[in-house]
């Protein structure tokens, strides 16, 4: 493929320019602002679907994304052998500081504006299962893991930790499922599917750069049709892990609701989403998966971290109104 720093700009309409390689991407300056070219994670069909998603979001008035930009051919990608390259805006912003209220407010507002725009148009992206089904499967997977370990002759350090806490986490998960089932969540999920409500489904600090006074949402690789409350719960969960937790959950909902009105049952649904012990359940699923890929020491250390974090996380959950905590 030769010198990609020279050849890739040509394919994307920048003849005579040399890109600068940085962190796996090729950066160069365009008249409209800096752009980056990089290898795509998905295939051409997925890329075309994302390109259409960004186009429709822009039509709906939401352009605060990195987007996808067309190549010189007009296609949203360039194929070089077996590798696929795409180009997007480069947003050289900083990661949000979850201990700054101004940053957190920006994140909630940008999420609500994105959700408002990301409704009502057909997008060829996956549709998520209802969380009630996912919760049930995770509870069943934990039960199967316990049975598997109890049949083993020798126990690893991870096995010992898992068995010690399995009952309490199974109870947490079952209680979260019970709260969810007392709401209209399934109806809201059905509406989200029927009306094509789009979730980002991968909100992390690196996907929410802040540049100046603006926040952007980037990295839409995992976008899906789903109840948009999932994204809001995901953002609150990251806040709880990354901050001193001075902003109560109700305040998150209040800021969001001013831009995109929430259903009356949102606080209770959010509480169920947050109280389900995702880190513990996912780690157990990974460890006992046939396709696991990790070192035992590393995953045991991660389990210890999850157990240590739980007390602080439980305390933060108490910041949601008592009506929702005690259905």
N, C-alpha and C positions, 0 to 999 in steps of 0.2 A: 504493500500500500504506500510505500515511500514515506516521505516526510509529511505526517498528518498535519503538522502545524502550518504547512503551506497548502496541501491539497484540500483539506476540509473546508477552509474558507471559500475556495473556488466553487465547490459543490453547493455551498449555501449562499452564493451570490456575492462574495467578497473577493473578487479576483485582484491579485496583486498585494493582498494583505497577509501578514504572518500572524498566526494566533500565538498567544502565550499560554503554555501549559501550566496548569495550577490545580493540584488536588484531583487529578484524574479528568479534568475538564480542559477545554481549549477556549481561552477568553480572547475576545477582540472587541473593538469599538465600532459601533454602527452610528449612523446619524441620529437615530431615535434613542440611543443609549447603549450601554454595554450588553453583550450577549455571550452565551457560552454554548459550546458544542460538546456533546459527551455521548458515550455509548448508552443505548437504550436497554432497559431491563426486560421489556416485553417484546412481543412480536409486532408485525406491521398492523395487524387488526386492532390490537390494543392501543397502539399509538394513534391510529386514525380515529378511534373512539374518543381518546383524550383530546385530540385536536378539535373534534366537533364539540366536545364538552366546553372547552375554553371559548370557542366561537359563540356558543349559545349563552354562556355566562356574560360575555361582553355585550351581547345584544340585550341582555336583561339588566345591564347597568353595573355589572361587577367586573372590573378589570384589574383588581389588586392581586394579581397572581403572576407567577413567572411565565405561564402560558407555554405554547409551542409555536414556533415560527416556521414558515414554509422554506424549503430548500429552493434552489434556482429552478428545479424542475416543476415546482408547484406542489409537490408532495410534502407531507410533514416529516419526512425522514430521508436519509441517504443510506443505501445499502452498499457496503464495500466487502465483497466476499460474503462471509457468513455473519459479519458484524453490521449492526444497524446503528446509525448515529442520528441524533436529534438536536435541535437548537431551541433554546429558550432565552428569555430575558435573564440577565444576570443582576441579582439584587444584592449588592454588597452591604447588607444590613447586619446588625448585631443580634444576637439571641436575646429574647426577652428576659428581664429580671423579675422573677415571680415575687420578690419582696418589695417591688415598687408598684404602688396602686395604679399609677398612671399607665404602666406597661400592661398590667392585668386588665384594666378597663379597655385598652386598645384591643387586646386579644378577644375579649368577650364581644366587643362591638363589631370587629371584623368578622367573627364567626357568625353572628346574627345576620349581618348584611349578606354574607356568602349564602347562608341557608335560605334567606328570603329570595335571592336570585336563583338558587339552584332547585327550583320547583317547577313542575308543569311541562317540562319538555322531555322527550324520549332520549335516553342516553344508553348506548350499548355498553353498559358496565354491569357487573354482577349484582344480583339481588341477595341481600343478607337474610339468613334465617331469623325468625323471631327469637329474641333473647330468652324467652321462656323455654324454647326448645334447646337453646345452647346451654342454659343453666342446668337443665335436666340431664343433658349428655355429660356435662362436666361432673355432676354429682355421681353419675353412674361410673364414670372413668375413675374417680377417686375410690369408689367402692371396689372396683375391679383391681386397682393397684394394691389396696389393703389385702385382698384375698391372695393376690400374686405373691406378696411379700410373706404372708403367713404360711405359704406353702414352701418357701425357700428354706434351705438348711443353714445358710450363712447370711448374715445381714451386714450391709454396708453402713457407713455413717449416715448416708442419706436415708436409707431404709429406716434406721432407728429414729431419726428426726421426723420423718413422715408419719410413722406409726404413733409416735408420741402425741402428735397434734392433729391426726386425721379426724378424730371424732369431733373436736371443737370446730374445725374448719368445715366439716360436713354439715354441722348444725348451722354455722353462719350461712353457708350456701343455701341450705334448705329454707332458712328464715327469709333470705333475700328473695328466693323464688316465691315464697308465700306472699310477701308484700307485693311483688309484681303481679301476681295472679289476682290480687284484690283491686286492681286498677283496670282501666280500659286500655292497657298497653297493647293487647292483641289488635283491638280495633284501630288504634293509632298506627300500628305497624301495617295493617292492611291498607289504610288510607295512604300511608307513605309509599307503598308499592304501587297502588292504583294511580297516584298523582305524581309518581317519579320524584320523590324527595331524595336529594343526593347528599350523602355524607362524605367527608374527607377520609375518615377512617384511618388516619395515620398522623394525628396531631402530636408533634414533638417540638422542642425548642428550635431545632434546625429547620423545621418546616414553617416557622412563624417569624421570619426576620423583621426587625424594626429598622426602618431607614428614615431618619429625621423624625417627623411627627406622624409618620404613617406606618401601618403594619401590613404585611402581605401574607397570603397563604400560598405555599408552594408544595411541590412533591405530591402530586395527585395519583401516584401509582396504585394506591389501594382504595381508590374511591369506589363507593357502592351505593345502591339504592337501599335506604334504611331509614328508620326513625331518626331524625336529626338530633333528638335528645342524646343519642349515643355520643356524638361529638362533644356536646356540652358536658356530659358526664366525664368524658375522657380528659377534657381540659381541666376540669375541677380536680380530677384524680392526680394529674401532673402537678397542679398547684399544691396539693396536699403533700406531695413527696418532695417538692423543691423549695418550699418556703417556710416561713415561721407561722403560717396559717392564721394571719391576723384578719383576713377577710372572710366573714361567714358565708356559708353556701347560699343562704337566702339572698345575700347581696349580689352574688353572681347571677342568680335568676332574675333579680330585679333589673339589673343593667340590660340583660339580654331581652327581657320582656318589653322594654321600652322601644326596641327596634322591631322585634318579631314576637308578637304575643304568644305566650306559652299556654298550653291547655291547662285547665284547672288542676288536673292530676299530675302535672309535671313534677312538683316537689316530691311526691311520694314515689314516682317512677325513678327520678334521679336518685333518691335515697336507696331504692332497691339496687340500682345499677352500681352505686358506690359501695354498698355494704357487701355485695357479692365478692368473695376473696379471690379476685382474678390472679394476682401474682402467685399465690400458693397453688391454686388449681392448675394454672398453666405450667408451672414448673414441674409439678407431679406428672402431668401429661407428657411433658418433654422427656422426663427421666425414664419413664416406663414405655416410651415409644420404641418401636423396632428400628426407627430411623434416627435415633438420637446421635448427636454429634457434639460432644463436650468432654471435659475432663471431670472425673468424679470430685476432685478437690474443689474445682471452680463452682460446680453446681451446688455442692454442700455449703460452700461459703455464701452463695446467693440465697439459699434457704435460710441460713442463719440471719442474713440481713433482712429478709422478709419478715421473719418472726420478730426481730427487734423493732421493725418499723410499725408493726401492727398496733401497738398501744397508742402511739402518737396519731395514727390514722383513725383509730376508734374515737379518740378524743375530738378530732376534727369533725367527724360525722355528727357529733352532738350539736354542732353549730346550726344544723338544719332545724326548722321549727319542730317543737315537741309533738305537734299534731301529726307530722309525717313520720317521726321516729316511732310513734306508738299507735299504729293503725288499729 
